[in-house]
Amino acid sequence: MKNSITTLLLASLLITFGCKQGEETASESTSETTEVPSGGQENVVDATSNPNIVQTAVGSKDHTTLVTAVKAAGLVTSLSNAGPFTVFAPTNAAFDKLPAGTVEGLLKPEKKGDLENILGYHTYVGSLKAEYMQDGQEFDMVFGGKVKITKQGEKTFVNGSEIVASIETSNGIIHVIGDVLLPK
């Protein structure tokens, strides 16, 4: 009988301490897995995936003004999402063609709405590949207004601005253009 009580006592101790260690391990691993990183998809860094529209633009020395404008308008998260999106991306030289002070004025916080509208006029929800665009087609852009596609031989133009390059990204396509498109 004494042996039975001793065995029962030892078994109880083993079960009690074994369960407590399991709880500590479970709570430790739970706290590690429930930690939520801050930021949205724009903060995802992945060496194996294709970059999204924003990451591609950030990596382009010819689009620093566009990237600054996208950040000022608060559109980084939107353009980093799954999409697909088509962005007609003016180069720095395209922004330089605007009247002096225009870009600086649009980057001011009180002009954020105007900047959003202009950038939205460069963005289409969906993937538009240049080779599938047809002469005379019109597309409704994110913040209103339509852009018109024209073709001249093998060249494709949007509102008269030639698409000089097209870059596929993980969430859409970027068409590099030499002019800033202004809503009509």
Buried (B, 14 or more C-beta within 10 A) or exposed (E): EEEEEEEEEEEEEEEEEEEEEEEEEEEEEEEEEEEEEEEEBBEEEEEEEEBBBBBBBBEBEBBBBBBBBBEBBEBBEBBBBEBBBBBBBBBBEBBEEBEEEEBEBBBEEEBBEBBBBBBBBBBBEEBBEBEEBEEEBEBEBBBEBEBBBBBEEEEBBBBEBBBEEBBEBBBBBBBBBEBBBEBE
